[in-house]
Amino acid sequence: MRSSKYGASNRKLYDKAIQAKKTRYECPKCRKFKLVRKGNALWICGSCKTKFAGGAYTFGSEAGQISKRLISEYVQSS
């Protein structure tokens, strides 16, 4: 999609998704920045070899953050 055919806004969204996909994220287990994407929503830490499920292009998705917040509020209220 790196042509002028599809418009500037689509190219910007595409570049943003590809950049997020290639970024290394912090591993929740060992706290090192070695978490890389291995497949669609599959993330593996290069240091501790732990597998995580996350978003398709970023480790944390918006829906995942909302569900994590709701679960923590439910546990605190119980």
N, C-alpha and C positions, 0 to 999 in steps of 0.2 A: 504494500500500500504506500510505498514511498514515491508515488507519482503525483502529479498535479491534478489527476482526474477526480479524486474523491473529495476534495475540499480541505481547507485548513483545519477545521474543527475535528474532522475524523482523523487526520494525520496526527494531531496533538494527542487525542485520546489513545491512539495506537502506540505512539511513542511513550506515553505515560505508563501504559500497561506493560510494555516490553521492559522498560526501565525497572518497574516494580518487580517483575518476574526475575530479573537478573541480580537483584539486590540480595546481599547476605543479611539475614536477620539474627537476632539474639536467641539462642536456645533457651527455653524455659527451664531445662533441667541443669545444664552445666554453665549457663550464663556466658557462653562464648559466642562470638559472631561467626558461627560456622553453619548456620541453618540454610540449606539451599533447596530449591525446588527440583524434585525428581520426576514428577508427573502432575497430572491435573489434581490439585488439592492434596498432593503427597509431598511432605517436607521431611528431609533427613538431615540430622546433625552430622557434620563431618568429623567431629571430635568424639562424641559419646555414642554415635551410631543409633540414636533413638529416632523412631519414626513418629511423625505427627500428622494429623489431618488438619488442614487449614483452608484458606481461601484458594481460589483458582490461580490468581496472580500475586496475591500478597499473603503473608502468613496469617494474618488476622483479618477476617472479613467483618463487615458492619453487623451482619446478622449474628455472628459469633460473639462479638462484643456485647450486643444487646442480651443474648441468652446468658452469657457469663454474669452480667450485672443482675439479671432477674433471678438467677439461681442463688447468687450470693445474698440478695435481699430476702429471698425466701428462707434460706438457712439461718440468717440472722434473726428473723422474726419468729422462728420456731423455738 
